[in-house]
Amino acid sequence: MTRTSTSGPNPLAKRRTHRRLMWGLLAGGVGLGLLLREVLGYPLVSEVVYWLGVLGFLAVAFGSSETLFDERDRALEERASKWTLTLLAPILAVTASVGRVLPRVSDHALPDAVWPALYGFVGVYALFAVVYVGLRYRS
């Protein structure tokens, strides 16, 4: 039996290290930014730290020579997206319906802050539909 030696680090270990670095930079930028803004009262510095974390994330994600995400990751993202859209659809439909009907049948109404959130959800679904149709016609 001939032994072979491998020079260089394990590619899976490098991928894992790059992914941890990528997500660590993002989490660190967000966490430290929140701490600086909410606890220490430095809103401008917190924005700089936040964006440094985001840019660090993007630098690792797009600047790495490693393949950071494979088919399994893409399949998980697709399933998560599907479940998110599937779970939010009935919440959006019921909340919007209740919001329209409630003031007509009672003295109560949804708080005004709920409507922009509902329109935001509608925007997400509209964007999904546009991207879906665009990808469908492209393929």
Number of C-alpha atoms within 10 A of each C-alpha: 3 4 5 6 6 7 6 6 8 10 11 12 10 14 17 15 12 20 20 13 16 23 18 15 21 21 16 17 24 20 16 18 25 19 15 19 16 12 9 11 12 14 15 12 14 22 18 13 20 23 16 18 24 19 16 20 22 16 12 19 19 12 10 14 10 16 14 18 12 8 8 9 11 11 11 11 12 12 12 12 12 11 12 11 15 11 11 12 15 11 13 16 13 11 16 17 11 14 19 13 13 14 12 11 9 8 7 11 14 14 8 9 8 13 14 10 12 17 13 12 17 15 12 13 15 12 12 13 12 12 12 12 11 11 10 9 8 7 5
